[in-house]
Amino acid sequence: MDEGRVSRRNALRYLGLLTASAAGREFLASWLPMQLVRGDEHRAPVTISGMHHEIQEPEPVVKYAPQFFNADEFRTVEILAAMIIPTDEAPGAKEAQVANYIDFVVFSAAEFEPLLQKKWIDGLAFLERESQRQFSKSFRDVDQADRVKLLTDMSAPERNPNVKHDGFAFFSVVKDMTVEGFYTSKIGLIEVLDYQGMNYMPDFPGCTHPEHH
Amino acid sequence: MTTQTIYDVIVVGSGASGGVAAYTLASKGLKVLCLEAGRMIEPHKDFHNHKPPYRWPYRGHGKPGQYGKLPQGMEWKINEWTDQLFTIPHDDPYALAPGAKFTWTRLRAVGGRTLVWGRESGRFGPLDFKPKSLQDGFGEDWPLSYEDLEPYYDKIEALIGMSGGGEEVYNSPASKNALPAFNARCGELLIKKGAAKLGMKTVSMPLAVLSKPYDNRLACHYCGACNFGCDTASRFSTLEVLFPKIQKMPNFTLRTNAVVNRVLMDRNSGKACGVSFIDATNNQEYEVFGKAVVLGASMVESLRILFNSRNREFPQGLANSSGTLGRYLMEHVAFNQLSGFFPELAGRPSTNDDGPGANSLYIPRFNFEKNNKFLRGYRFTVETGCSMGPGPGAELPGFGSAYKKRIKELYPAAVNIGGYGEGLPFEWNFVEIDPDGLTDRFGIPQVRFHTNAEYDNAFALRDEMYGQMEEILRVSGAELLPYEKRNPYPMGSVTHEAGGARMGDDPKKSVLDGWNRCHDIKNLLVVDAAAFVSHPEKSITLTIMALAVRACEHLMEELRLSA
């Protein structure tokens, strides 16, 4: 499984190649003292210090505090994100803290894209109204099956473009931002999708399936 | 008291055109001053090509709306990896006439847009230089032929270092000085087999990326992030490949933060005698003098300098006796890609498909038969496999665990197909200095675009391309996701803008002659894409560079003879 990746031996070979050329030496000099680091974690490759490689991401010291949504709204955002990308055999939006990302991006939209803030405020209000109308409770207190029903209704135009739903625009924003936030997180991109790129490879084998050649 | 230095040549710009011009002239011993509007770049500090999205505050996308609106698929141009290199439109705006669209990507730094360019490096073919006489009577022929430029293609390929592109295809000549092609990904091989059933040839993509060590540079390490810069200089840039060869020469001077605003003219001789520039660090204006001036500031900037150099003899812009300056702007016919997936690759373990950062294969133009639907032709590229995004599954309807599992299943099976068509030159696609007086941050009059890429031929090309792309995916065994047909993207969107000071034999219909010299001012050259007469479906940078070498070697000979 690790064949295409820079193994310790290959990394050393790679460094040998670097030092063999004048340009390589000059290039290396910019990151001395040089360190080869072997990651033991899942998907942590051998890497070279100074190359912007991800080794171990330190946990933030301060817990993220929502800057845009109030506590109730933020809880709704957490519920929505976890409905789009739930935790199953693999981690989901909850573990990847997608709600934090959404809050941060929506908060930051004030400068150039304030419409995004309005979409969220209006959308969350819509969700509450629908929830009260259909289930006589806040969306946060509705049970999961009813939540799924509501989101399924809102997303109907996805499956049939002839159908209209007042909540579809909001559903799309929630889905887009959750997908974006999850699959650009380390958990979504590396752990779940197993993206192996942005890495050092001594060679690029291309397709390794004999049947496709 | 100091005497003013008279350089042999003043080169404006340090990217594909200016950088190659400066190298060509300085490496042969001429006294060259190269003026770059931006700063020096230090790759190990300024490039972030190994930084994953989750290390950026906005996961690489920037603050919402921060970079303005770019057409879908063009978001790679400005992002958190590269925004320190680019000029952000709302920080320093340019003007658009009512209804006009133009996506102007400005990168002011040593190396210009070669720092983050797409690296496709195919040659134009014999028909591309003679579209009027050898294809269909539309537009104008170039004042040179493929055979005239061929030796310079050979030279520039050897200089920049490239891989692939070794197969000869009708009107898409093979690269001659190239390293072995990169290996193809599974999806690319499936497309190759499918396209063959339709009689379309799929060949290795000529890329200015090293598949083997070359010229003291390391081979590609396959991180796939070339669009964010390259910390090992394994893809060509003028910054890392050409400037190191000349920077220690006593006859070469590079001045950064020098924003050129005008070409200076000698009243008596009618020749160019230098340029004036504003130093971006102190806003002071300076003048420098040379025996010849070479503009390679990028298509729009070179045109802007000529317009802003208007004087008594040339009230409509310098060297504009023809009235064609700023006109006949062109860009590739481009629109959204089609996405899909290969069922036979679904559910397999992920692989590292980043490779050389671009597709290893492509489908060159194949239709040269006359048809009554459109002029010229197009080509296709495909991107396949695991990428730095969730892939085709995310585009499907639904949410929840089943949706998430489908994303994972289809992740290694992704395929995107896109294409570029030949853009046509029209007089009414033009740029001028903004008549309402917009200036840039240095007070230099800014341009206004009058450009529209939504013309009949573009729509006709587009319609056939959509159909062909669907067909290619279908015969290759891929399932296509639903898509919307888009109008052709605004000019500049592909960053392949060209024209505005076109070459030609007739001084009444062109700005430049066959050696990139202004018809009106023979010691003033324009060596960037402004010189282009037509805009084939191929990428344009290799041809910009080959033309720059040819023009500068000719200029050297002229200077030698006049000495």
Contacts between the chains, C-beta under 8 A, distances in Angstrom:
chain1	res1	chain2	res2	distance
A	1	B	349	7.4
A	4	B	351	7.3
A	4	B	352	5.1
A	5	B	352	7.5
A	14	B	221	7.4
A	17	B	213	6.8
A	17	B	218	6.6
A	17	B	219	8.0
A	18	B	218	6.5
A	21	B	213	7.0
A	21	B	216	4.7
A	21	B	217	7.5
A	21	B	218	7.3
A	22	B	216	5.6
A	23	B	216	4.4
A	23	B	217	5.9
A	23	B	218	7.6
A	23	B	233	7.0
A	23	B	244	7.6
A	24	B	216	7.6
A	24	B	218	6.2
A	27	B	44	7.7
A	27	B	218	7.9
A	27	B	231	7.9
A	27	B	232	6.7
A	27	B	233	7.7
A	30	B	44	4.6
A	31	B	44	6.6
A	50	B	44	7.4
A	51	B	50	5.4
A	51	B	231	6.9
A	52	B	48	5.9
A	52	B	49	7.6
A	52	B	50	4.2
A	52	B	51	4.6
A	53	B	50	5.6
A	54	B	52	5.6
A	54	B	55	6.9
A	57	B	54	7.8
A	57	B	55	8.0
A	83	B	399	6.1
A	83	B	400	6.5
A	84	B	399	4.5
A	84	B	400	7.3
A	84	B	403	7.5
A	85	B	399	7.9
A	85	B	403	7.9
A	85	B	404	5.3
A	86	B	400	5.9
A	86	B	401	5.2
A	86	B	404	6.9
A	88	B	401	4.6
A	88	B	404	7.0
A	88	B	405	7.6
A	90	B	404	7.5
A	90	B	408	7.5
A	92	B	404	7.0
A	101	B	59	7.2
A	104	B	57	7.5
A	105	B	58	6.4
A	105	B	64	6.2
A	108	B	58	7.2
A	108	B	63	4.8
A	108	B	64	6.4
A	109	B	63	7.4
A	109	B	64	4.1
A	109	B	65	6.9
A	111	B	63	6.4
A	111	B	65	7.4
A	111	B	66	7.6
A	112	B	63	6.4
A	112	B	64	6.2
A	112	B	65	3.1
A	112	B	66	5.5
A	112	B	90	7.8
A	113	B	64	4.0
A	113	B	65	3.5
A	116	B	64	5.4
A	116	B	65	8.0
A	148	B	400	7.3
A	151	B	399	6.5
A	155	B	397	6.9
A	155	B	398	7.5
A	155	B	399	6.8
A	158	B	397	3.8
A	158	B	398	7.3
A	159	B	397	5.0
A	175	B	399	6.2
A	179	B	390	6.2
A	179	B	394	5.1
A	180	B	59	7.0
A	180	B	61	7.6
A	181	B	59	7.3
A	183	B	389	6.3
A	183	B	390	4.1
A	183	B	394	7.1
A	183	B	407	7.8
A	184	B	53	4.1
A	184	B	54	6.0
A	184	B	59	3.8
A	184	B	60	6.9
A	184	B	389	7.9
A	185	B	54	5.3
A	185	B	59	7.8
A	186	B	52	7.2
A	186	B	54	4.8
A	188	B	390	7.7
A	189	B	52	7.0
A	189	B	53	6.9
A	189	B	54	7.0
A	189	B	388	7.0
A	190	B	52	7.8
A	192	B	404	8.0
A	192	B	408	6.6
A	193	B	350	6.6
A	193	B	386	7.3
A	193	B	390	6.8
A	193	B	407	7.8
A	193	B	408	6.6
A	193	B	411	5.3
A	194	B	349	7.3
A	194	B	350	3.9
A	194	B	386	7.8
A	195	B	350	6.8
A	195	B	386	6.1
A	195	B	387	7.7
A	195	B	388	6.2
A	196	B	350	6.1
A	196	B	351	7.1
A	196	B	352	3.9
A	196	B	354	8.0
A	196	B	386	7.1
A	197	B	223	6.9
A	197	B	224	4.9
A	197	B	225	8.0
A	197	B	352	5.5
A	197	B	353	7.1
A	197	B	354	3.5
A	197	B	386	7.1
A	197	B	387	7.5
A	197	B	388	6.3
A	198	B	49	7.6
A	198	B	50	5.6
A	198	B	51	7.9
A	198	B	52	5.8
A	198	B	223	5.3
A	198	B	224	6.4
A	198	B	225	5.7
A	198	B	354	6.8
A	198	B	388	7.0
A	199	B	50	7.8
A	199	B	222	7.6
A	199	B	223	6.0
A	199	B	352	6.7
A	199	B	354	7.5
A	200	B	221	4.8
A	200	B	222	7.6
A	200	B	223	6.6
A	201	B	221	6.3
A	201	B	222	4.1
A	201	B	223	7.9
A	201	B	352	6.4
A	202	B	221	7.7
A	203	B	222	7.8
A	204	B	182	6.2
A	204	B	183	5.7
A	204	B	220	7.4
A	204	B	222	4.5
A	204	B	355	4.8
A	204	B	356	6.8
A	205	B	183	6.0
A	206	B	182	7.3
A	206	B	183	2.8
A	206	B	184	5.0
A	206	B	185	5.7
A	206	B	186	7.9
A	206	B	188	8.0
A	206	B	355	7.0
A	206	B	360	6.8
A	207	B	183	7.3
A	207	B	184	6.2
A	207	B	185	5.6
A	207	B	186	3.8
A	207	B	188	7.6
A	207	B	189	5.4
A	208	B	351	7.3
A	209	B	186	5.8
A	212	B	186	4.9
A	212	B	189	4.9
A	212	B	190	6.5
A	213	B	189	6.6
